[in-house]
Amino acid sequence: MTRLAQVVFALLVVATGGAFFVAQKLKTADPVLLSFRLGSEAISPNGDGRFERQRITFRLKRSELIDVAVVDERGDKVRELASGVQLPAYRTIAPLSWNGRDENGKVVADGRYRIRVTLRREGRSIVVPKSFLVDTLPPTIRVVAIGPSAGPGPELLPRADGQPAQIRLNTSARDGRLLIFRTAPLPTEQVAELPIAQGSDQVSWDGRGSNGRPVAPGTYLAVAQRRDSAGVLGSSVPLDAKGMPIIVYGQRLPGQGGITVRPIAAQPPLLPSTAGSSIAVPVDANGGRFSWNLGQVGKSSSRRGTSSSSTVRVKPPGKSSQLLIFTAKKGALRASVPVAVDDPKSHPVLVVLPLMTWQGRNPVDDDGDGEPNLLSNGDSVQLPRVLGTPLPSRFAVQEKPIISWLDRNRYRYDLTTDYALASGRGPTLSGHSGVLLAGDTVWLPPTAARKLRGFVTAGGTLVEAGTDSLLRSVTLTRNANLIKPLPAATADIFGSTLEASARGTFDVTAGDDQLGLFKGTSGLFNNYDEIEATKTVPSGKPLSVAVTADGAMTIVAFRVGSGTVIRYGLPQLPSRLTTDPDVQGLMTRSWQLLSR
């Protein structure tokens, strides 16, 4: 080691020893900082108005010129709170406040922070040992199960044993509450609020609202909330600014917070039964006794009975195709489902019921997350499930009046469902001259779409009585589930494009009519409040058309290959079959075209 190196080493040793001595002296010196206080042990500068700021007060043992700053766990300054303040001895400093932001105004990272007081005259700083927490992340809380029933799906109320739903959380809660929302039927609304007992991970709900009365049948969601020590609110399901659950397209809600209230429910058969044979209708009455009746659509009931069985088996009257309504009753509540019966003899026209659309719109919670599984929300849907509404949406103004009109006029037809058609069971397209889609056929698997297009291209006639049809695809699984629903395509399965539905007051007048579609009518279809206009047809020019005053093609017939497609484009049209001679004339001519 050179002489210079030895000197440098000796100086470092002396300096280090001196620093150690000074540090030890500071540690053992009388405390200068007196009565240091923090406003809270944690703050949450997240804008919710709770625990947004930290307040700091202290006194000094002797007069000093001081700086005050907030430092992080490494001792680095993140924000200066005071600079060059003359603080007399034993005088409490004016309360200092920190909003959880750094020098640039950004919220600091979550973690522990301390206060550093710099004594300018003494040329040293004191970092107060007492720390506090900055916490902006909400605590985790989740509804993990609802009993007493086990297994997937929602908890059902009321139970046969009268027990309430037991809502179990993933953690014991402090300062917690449970919110109950009705998510279907719409609109979504909060119906009850229950406290979560201190240290408890379970809450009971007996199916009553805040008014103490039993809630109406529907789909319900339990949302658990609690605050942490910083006042940050955690919610098992995110809520929007209005306090309503946030539903994201194609995503299920977190947790398992679903409760379904249904004293009685029935499930529509997926396939048509054969006339002359018994039908089986599943009924859920929570093990209780119920009455039931069965009748042809538009007519009084012809079969009645009582049962406590989970399945009612009954042989309907008649030997021809018919659409029946099965209704189960329990007290003042009822559940009704349509039942298709097909004539074993073949007829020229096949009427197709849109079972997949019925169930796609059916507000039933399949997976128990508290949100109805709807194809329009991007959810998967189970076809074999009960109807969450007394009858399918729009059934009373579409399928019911059409089938009733056919029966009154003694038209013979074959009857099936789109599910039966897609799965190759029941009546097929082969051997028929026409197909009548009796309602909105919104979702259709590619297999069924190809069958319909092939049928028309080969020379068949197809009538679309509903609207918003044949634009969306969905995958049908082997176990009768609908998955992966797609948004509307730019063109339907025949290549025609549609305008978005428009509301107002519309008069529709017949124009070109090569097909004779408006034969037997005045050519006027007046005072409709909604239309779905056809923008383009694949052949370039329609065979027959009726337009609005501004030229929107509403009722239209066009060529596809060797066949014909007829689209009404008027959602109200089927409901006027009993009163409007022009609608009756249009349907009569459509039937003639379907049957030839």
C-alpha positions in Angstrom: 0.0 0.0 0.0 1.4 3.4 -1.0 1.9 6.2 1.5 -1.0 8.1 -0.2 -3.4 5.2 0.0 -2.5 4.7 3.7 -3.4 8.3 4.4 -6.8 8.1 2.5 -7.7 4.9 4.4 -6.9 6.5 7.7 -9.1 9.5 6.9 -12.0 7.2 6.0 -11.7 5.3 9.2 -11.8 8.5 11.2 -14.7 9.8 9.2 -16.7 6.6 9.7 -16.0 6.5 13.3 -17.0 10.2 13.6 -20.3 9.5 11.8 -21.0 6.5 14.0 -20.3 8.6 17.1 -22.7 11.4 15.9 -25.4 8.9 15.1 -25.1 7.3 18.5 -25.2 10.8 20.1 -28.4 11.6 18.2 -30.0 8.4 19.3 -29.3 9.0 22.9 -30.0 12.7 22.9 -33.2 14.0 24.5 -36.1 14.0 22.0 -36.7 17.3 20.3 -40.0 16.3 18.7 -42.9 16.3 21.1 -46.6 15.1 20.9 -46.4 14.0 17.3 -49.9 13.1 16.0 -51.4 11.8 12.8 -55.0 12.3 11.9 -55.5 8.6 10.9 -53.6 5.4 10.5 -54.5 5.2 6.8 -55.7 7.4 4.0 -57.3 6.6 0.6 -56.9 9.5 -1.8 -59.3 8.0 -4.4 -61.8 10.7 -4.6 -64.6 9.1 -2.7 -64.6 11.7 0.0 -63.5 9.4 2.8 -60.0 9.6 4.5 -58.7 11.6 1.6 -56.1 13.6 3.6 -53.6 13.0 6.4 -53.3 15.7 9.1 -50.1 16.2 11.0 -49.4 18.1 14.2 -46.4 18.2 16.6 -44.4 20.4 19.0 -40.7 21.0 19.4 -38.7 21.1 22.6 -36.9 24.2 21.5 -37.4 26.9 18.9 -36.4 25.9 15.4 -36.5 26.8 11.7 -38.0 23.7 10.1 -39.0 22.0 6.9 -41.6 19.2 6.9 -41.9 16.6 4.2 -43.5 13.2 3.5 -41.1 10.4 2.7 -41.6 6.9 1.4 -40.3 3.6 2.8 -36.9 4.2 1.3 -36.7 7.7 2.9 -37.1 9.5 -0.4 -39.1 12.7 -0.3 -42.4 12.6 -2.1 -44.0 15.9 -1.1 -42.9 18.9 0.9 -45.5 20.2 3.3 -43.7 23.2 4.9 -40.5 25.1 4.2 -38.7 27.6 6.4 -41.3 27.7 9.2 -40.2 29.3 12.4 -41.7 27.2 15.2 -41.3 28.5 18.8 -40.5 26.0 21.5 -43.5 24.1 22.9 -45.8 25.7 20.3 -47.9 23.2 18.3 -47.5 23.7 14.6 -50.5 24.8 12.6 -52.0 21.5 11.3 -50.4 20.3 8.1 -52.4 18.4 5.6 -51.3 16.0 2.8 -53.6 14.9 0.0 -51.7 11.7 -0.9 -50.1 13.3 -4.0 -46.5 13.9 -5.0 -44.9 17.2 -6.2 -46.4 16.6 -9.6 -49.9 16.2 -8.3 -50.1 12.5 -8.9 -51.5 10.1 -6.3 -48.6 8.2 -4.8 -48.2 4.4 -4.9 -49.9 2.5 -2.1 -47.6 1.7 0.8 -46.3 3.1 4.1 -45.2 6.7 4.5 -43.5 8.8 7.3 -43.0 12.4 8.2 -39.6 13.9 8.1 -38.8 17.1 10.1 -35.7 19.0 9.1 -34.1 21.1 11.9 -32.2 23.7 9.9 -30.2 25.3 12.7 -29.0 21.9 14.0 -28.4 20.7 10.4 -30.2 17.4 10.8 -33.5 15.7 10.1 -35.7 13.5 12.1 -37.8 10.8 10.4 -40.7 10.0 12.7 -40.8 6.3 13.3 -44.6 6.3 13.3 -45.8 5.4 9.8 -49.2 5.5 8.1 -50.7 3.7 5.1 -51.8 5.1 1.7 -54.3 2.6 0.4 -56.4 3.2 -2.7 -57.2 -0.4 -3.6 -60.6 -1.7 -2.6 -60.6 -4.8 -0.3 -61.5 -8.1 -1.8 -64.9 -9.4 -1.0 -66.9 -12.0 -2.9 -70.1 -14.0 -2.6 -68.7 -17.6 -3.0 -71.9 -19.6 -2.5 -75.6 -19.3 -1.7 -77.3 -22.2 0.1 -78.8 -24.3 1.6 -79.1 -26.0 -1.8 -75.8 -27.2 -3.2 -74.6 -27.4 -6.8 -74.4 -25.0 -9.7 -77.0 -22.4 -10.6 -78.9 -19.9 -8.4 -80.5 -20.5 -5.1 -84.3 -20.9 -5.5 -86.8 -19.1 -3.3 -89.2 -19.8 -1.7 -88.0 -23.1 -0.5 -90.3 -25.9 0.4 -88.9 -26.0 4.0 -89.3 -22.2 4.4 -85.6 -21.7 5.0 -84.0 -18.4 3.9 -81.1 -18.2 1.4 -77.7 -18.4 3.2 -75.3 -16.0 1.4 -71.7 -17.0 2.2 -68.8 -14.6 1.8 -65.1 -15.3 1.1 -64.0 -13.4 4.3 -65.3 -12.0 7.5 -66.4 -8.5 7.1 -66.1 -5.3 9.1 -68.3 -2.3 8.3 -70.1 -4.4 5.7 -73.5 -4.6 4.1 -75.3 -6.8 1.6 -77.4 -5.3 -1.2 -80.1 -7.3 -3.1 -80.9 -6.2 -6.7 -83.6 -7.4 -9.0 -81.9 -7.8 -12.4 -84.9 -9.3 -14.2 -87.5 -8.3 -15.2 -86.1 -4.9 -16.0 -85.5 -2.2 -14.9 -82.8 -3.3 -12.5 -83.4 -1.9 -9.0 -82.3 -2.4 -5.4 -84.9 -4.1 -3.3 -83.2 -4.7 0.0 -80.1 -3.9 2.2 -78.9 -6.1 5.0 -76.1 -5.5 7.5 -73.2 -8.0 7.6 -72.6 -8.7 11.3 -69.1 -7.8 12.6 -66.7 -10.7 11.9 -69.3 -12.8 10.1 -69.0 -14.4 6.7 -72.7 -15.2 6.2 -75.9 -13.3 5.7 -79.5 -14.7 5.5 -82.2 -13.3 3.1 -85.8 -14.5 3.3 -86.9 -13.1 0.0 -88.5 -9.9 1.4 -87.8 -6.4 0.2 -87.1 -3.3 2.3 -90.8 -2.9 2.8 -91.0 -6.3 4.5 -93.1 -7.9 1.8 -92.1 -10.8 -0.4 -90.5 -9.7 -3.6 -92.0 -10.5 -7.0 -90.8 -13.5 -9.0 -87.6 -12.8 -10.9 -83.8 -12.9 -11.0 -82.0 -11.4 -8.1 -78.3 -10.6 -7.3 -76.7 -10.4 -3.9 -73.8 -7.9 -3.7 -71.6 -7.8 -0.7 -69.7 -4.6 0.3 -67.2 -3.7 3.0 -64.6 -0.9 3.7 -61.1 -1.4 4.8 -59.2 0.6 7.5 -58.6 3.4 4.9 -62.3 3.6 4.2 -61.9 2.1 0.7 -65.1 0.4 -0.4 -64.9 -3.1 -1.9 -67.8 -4.6 -3.7 -68.3 -8.2 -4.8 -69.8 -6.9 -8.1 -68.8 -3.4 -9.5 -71.5 -0.8 -9.3 -71.9 2.2 -11.6 -72.3 5.9 -10.5 -76.0 5.2 -9.9 -75.3 2.3 -7.7 -76.5 -0.3 -10.2 -74.5 -3.5 -11.1 -72.2 -3.1 -14.1 -73.0 -5.8 -16.7 -70.3 -6.3 -19.5 -71.3 -7.9 -22.8 -70.2 -11.5 -22.9 -68.9 -11.6 -19.3 -70.5 -13.2 -16.3 -70.7 -11.3 -13.1 -68.0 -12.2 -10.5 -68.9 -14.6 -7.7 -72.0 -16.7 -7.2 -74.5 -14.2 -6.1 -77.6 -15.4 -7.9 -81.0 -16.0 -6.3 -84.1 -16.8 -8.3 -87.5 -16.2 -6.9 -90.1 -18.4 -8.6 -92.9 -20.1 -6.6 -93.8 -22.1 -9.8 -92.3 -22.5 -13.3 -92.7 -24.7 -16.3 -90.3 -25.7 -19.1 -91.4 -25.8 -22.8 -90.7 -29.0 -24.7 -87.8 -28.6 -27.2 -89.4 -30.9 -29.8 -92.9 -31.1 -31.2 -94.9 -34.0 -30.0 -96.8 -36.2 -32.4 -100.6 -35.8 -32.4 -102.3 -38.7 -30.6 -99.4 -39.2 -28.2 -98.8 -37.9 -24.7 -96.8 -34.8 -24.0 -94.5 -34.3 -21.0 -94.1 -30.8 -19.5 -91.6 -30.4 -16.6 -92.9 -28.3 -13.7 -91.1 -26.8 -10.7 -93.4 -26.0 -7.8 -90.8 -26.4 -5.0 -92.3 -29.8 -4.2 -95.7 -28.4 -3.6 -99.1 -29.2 -5.1 -100.3 -27.2 -8.1 -103.2 -27.2 -10.6 -102.7 -27.2 -14.4 -104.6 -26.9 -17.6 -103.9 -27.4 -21.3 -105.7 -25.8 -24.2 -105.2 -24.9 -27.9 -103.9 -21.4 -28.4 -106.8 -19.0 -28.7 -109.2 -21.4 -27.2 -110.4 -22.5 -23.7 -108.6 -25.3 -21.8 -109.6 -28.8 -22.7 -107.5 -30.7 -20.1 -107.2 -30.0 -16.4 -105.7 -31.6 -13.3 -103.7 -31.3 -10.1 -100.3 -32.7 -9.4 -97.2 -32.5 -7.2 -95.0 -34.3 -9.7 -92.0 -32.7 -11.4 -93.4 -33.7 -14.8 -97.0 -33.6 -16.0 -97.9 -36.1 -18.7 -101.1 -35.5 -20.7 -102.6 -36.6 -24.0 -104.0 -33.6 -25.9 -107.2 -33.8 -27.9 -107.2 -33.9 -31.7 -105.2 -35.5 -34.4 -103.9 -32.4 -36.4 -101.1 -30.0 -35.8 -101.7 -27.5 -33.0 -100.0 -25.1 -30.7 -101.1 -25.7 -27.1 -100.6 -23.6 -24.0 -99.8 -25.4 -20.8 -100.4 -23.4 -17.6 -99.4 -24.5 -14.1 -100.9 -22.5 -11.1 -100.0 -22.2 -7.5 -102.1 -19.8 -5.5 -102.4 -16.6 -7.5 -99.2 -17.3 -9.5 -99.0 -19.1 -12.8 -96.4 -20.3 -15.3 -97.4 -20.9 -19.0 -95.4 -22.4 -21.8 -96.2 -23.2 -25.5 -96.3 -26.8 -26.6 -96.0 -27.8 -30.3 -98.0 -30.8 -31.6 -97.4 -32.0 -35.1 -99.8 -33.9 -37.4 -98.3 -37.3 -38.4 -99.6 -36.7 -41.9 -97.5 -34.4 -44.1 -98.8 -31.1 -45.4 -97.4 -28.6 -47.9 -96.5 -25.8 -45.4 -94.2 -26.2 -42.4 -94.7 -23.6 -39.6 -91.5 -23.1 -37.5 -91.6 -21.7 -34.0 -88.5 -19.7 -32.9 -87.7 -21.7 -29.7 -84.1 -20.5 -29.7 -85.1 -16.9 -29.8 -87.7 -17.5 -27.1 -85.0 -18.9 -24.8 -82.4 -16.4 -26.0 -84.6 -13.6 -24.7 -85.8 -15.6 -21.6 -84.5 -13.8 -18.5 -83.3 -16.9 -16.5 -80.1 -17.1 -14.6 -78.5 -20.4 -15.7 -75.1 -20.1 -14.0 -76.0 -18.5 -10.7 -74.1 -15.2 -11.1 -77.3 -13.1 -10.5 -77.6 -11.9 -14.1 -80.1 -13.4 -16.6 -78.4 -15.4 -19.3 -79.4 -13.7 -22.6 -78.0 -14.1 -26.1 -78.3 -10.4 -26.5 -75.8 -10.0 -23.7 -73.3 -12.4 -25.3 -74.1 -15.1 -22.8 -74.5 -18.8 -23.3 -78.1 -20.1 -22.9 -79.5 -23.5 -21.9 -82.4 -24.5 -24.1 -83.8 -26.9 -21.6 -84.8 -24.4 -19.0 -88.0 -22.9 -17.5 -89.5 -19.8 -18.9 -88.8 -16.8 -16.8 -91.8 -14.9 -18.1 -95.4 -16.3 -18.3 -95.0 -16.7 -22.1 -92.2 -15.9 -24.5 -91.5 -12.3 -25.3 -93.8 -11.0 -28.1 -95.6 -14.4 -28.3 -99.0 -12.8 -27.8 -98.6 -10.4 -30.7 -96.8 -12.7 -33.2 -97.0 -16.5 -32.9 -100.4 -16.6 -31.1 -102.4 -14.5 -33.6 -100.8 -16.3 -36.6 -101.5 -19.8 -35.4 -105.0 -18.8 -34.2 -105.7 -17.4 -37.7 -104.5 -20.6 -39.4 -106.7 -22.7 -37.1 -109.8 -20.5 -37.6 -109.5 -20.8 -41.3 -108.9 -24.6 -41.0 -105.5 -24.5 -42.8 -103.6 -27.7 -42.3 -99.9 -27.4 -41.6 -96.9 -29.2 -40.1 -95.5 -27.7 -36.9 -92.0 -27.8 -35.5 -89.3 -25.7 -33.7 -86.1 -24.2 -35.0 -84.2 -26.5 -32.6 -85.9 -29.6 -34.0 -85.0 -28.3 -37.5 -81.4 -27.7 -36.6 -80.9 -31.0 -34.8 -82.6 -33.0 -37.6 -85.5 -34.2 -35.4 -89.2 -33.9 -36.2 -90.6 -32.6 -39.5 -87.9 -31.7 -42.1 -87.9 -29.2 -44.9 -88.0 -32.0 -47.5 -91.4 -32.5 -49.0 -92.7 -29.1 -48.1 -93.4 -26.3 -50.6 -93.4 -23.4 -48.1 -92.0 -22.5 -44.7 -93.6 -19.9 -42.4 -91.4 -18.4 -39.7 -94.1 -17.5 -37.3 -92.2 -15.1 -35.1 -88.9 -13.3 -34.7 -86.2 -15.8 -35.7 -83.3 -13.7 -34.3 -80.7 -16.4 -33.6 -80.1 -19.5 -35.8 -77.3 -22.0 -35.9 -75.4 -22.2 -39.2 -76.7 -25.7 -39.9 -80.4 -24.5 -39.8 -79.5 -21.4 -41.8 -77.9 -23.5 -44.5 -81.0 -25.8 -44.6 -83.4 -22.8 -45.0 -81.2 -21.2 -47.7 -81.0 -24.5 -49.6 -84.7 -25.0 -49.3 -85.5 -21.6 -50.9 -82.8 -21.8 -53.5 -84.2 -25.1 -54.7 -87.6 -23.5 -55.3 -89.3 -23.2 -51.9 -91.2 -20.2 -50.6 -90.4 -18.7 -47.2 -92.4 -16.1 -45.2 -90.8 -14.1 -42.4 -93.6 -12.9 -40.2 -91.3 -11.5 -37.5 -88.6 -8.9 -37.6 -84.9 -8.7 -36.8 -84.6 -12.2 -38.3 -81.9 -14.4 -39.9 -79.1 -11.9 -39.2 -77.4 -13.5 -36.2 -75.7 -16.9 -35.8 -75.3 -19.0 -32.7 -73.6 -22.3 -32.0 -75.8 -25.2 -30.9 -74.1 -27.8 -28.8 -74.8 -31.5 -28.5 -76.4 -31.0 -25.1 -78.8 -28.4 -26.4 -77.0 -25.3 -25.3 -76.6 -22.1 -27.3 -73.1 -20.6 -27.1 -71.0 -18.0 -28.9 -73.9 -15.7 -30.1 -72.6 -13.4 -32.8 -73.7 -9.8 -33.5 -75.9 -9.0 -36.5 -74.3 -9.5 -39.9 -74.5 -6.9 -42.6 -76.7 -9.2 -44.6 -79.1 -12.0 -43.7 -78.8 -15.6 -44.8 -80.3 -14.8 -48.2 -78.0 -11.8 -48.9 -80.5 -9.0 -48.4 -79.8 -6.1 -46.1 -82.1 -4.4 -43.7 -82.5 -0.9 -42.2 -82.6 -0.5 -38.5 -86.1 -0.5 -37.1 -87.7 2.9 -37.1 -90.5 4.2 -34.9 -93.1 6.8 -35.9 -96.3 6.7 -37.8 -96.2 4.9 -41.1 -98.6 4.3 -43.9 -97.4 1.6 -46.3 -98.7 1.4 -49.9 -98.3 -1.4 -52.4 -96.3 -0.7 -55.5 -94.9 -3.2 -58.0 -96.5 -6.6 -57.6 -95.2 -9.3 -60.1 -96.0 -12.0 -57.5 -99.6 -10.9 -56.9 -98.8 -10.6 -53.2 -101.3 -7.8 -52.6 -104.1 -9.5 -54.4 -107.2 -9.4 -52.3 -106.1 -6.3 -50.4 -106.6 -2.5 -50.9 -102.9 -2.2 -51.1 -102.9 0.1 -48.1 -101.4 -0.8 -44.7 -101.9 2.3 -42.5 -101.1 3.6 -39.1 -98.2 1.4 -38.1 -95.8 2.7 -35.4 -92.8 0.7 -36.3 -91.2 -0.6 -39.5 -88.2 -2.7 -40.5 -87.4 -1.7 -44.0 -85.4 -3.8 -46.5 -82.5 -1.9 -47.9 -81.4 -4.2 -50.7 -82.5 -7.6 -52.1 -80.0 -10.2 -53.6 -81.8 -10.2 -57.0 -81.4 -6.4 -57.3 -85.1 -5.7 -57.7 -88.1 -7.1 -55.6 -90.9 -9.1 -57.1 -93.5 -7.3 -55.0 -93.1 -4.3 -52.7 -95.0 -2.0 -50.4 -93.3 1.2 -49.4 -93.7 4.1 -46.9 -94.2 7.7 -48.0 -90.5 8.2 -48.3 -89.9 5.0 -50.3 -88.7 2.6 -47.7 -89.3 -1.0 -48.8 -91.3 -2.5 -46.0 -93.4 -5.4 -47.2 -91.2 -7.1 -49.8 -90.9 -10.3 -51.8 -87.8 -11.2 -53.7 -86.2 -14.1 -55.6 -83.5 -16.3 -54.2 -82.3 -18.9 -56.7 -85.5 -20.7 -57.9 -87.5 -19.8 -54.7 -89.1 -16.8 -53.1 -88.7 -15.0 -49.8 -91.5 -12.8 -48.4 -90.8 -10.4 -45.6 -93.5 -8.3 -43.9 -91.3 -5.8 -42.0 -94.2 -4.7 -39.7 -94.0 -6.0 -36.1 -97.6 -5.1 -35.5 -99.0 -6.9 -38.6 -99.7 -10.3 -37.0 -101.7 -8.7 -34.1 -104.1 -7.2 -36.6 -105.2 -10.5 -38.2 -108.5 -10.5 -36.4 -109.5 -6.9 -37.3 -107.8 -5.7 -40.5 -109.1 -7.0 -43.8 -106.0 -5.9 -45.6 -103.8 -7.9 -43.3 -106.1 -10.9 -43.6 -105.9 -10.6 -47.4 -102.1 -10.4 -47.3 -101.9 -13.6 -45.1 -104.4 -15.4 -47.3 -102.3 -14.7 -50.4 -99.1 -15.6 -48.6 -100.6 -18.9 -47.7 -101.6 -19.6 -51.3 -98.0 -18.9 -52.3 -96.6 -21.1 -49.5 -98.9 -24.0 -50.4 -98.4 -24.1 -54.2 
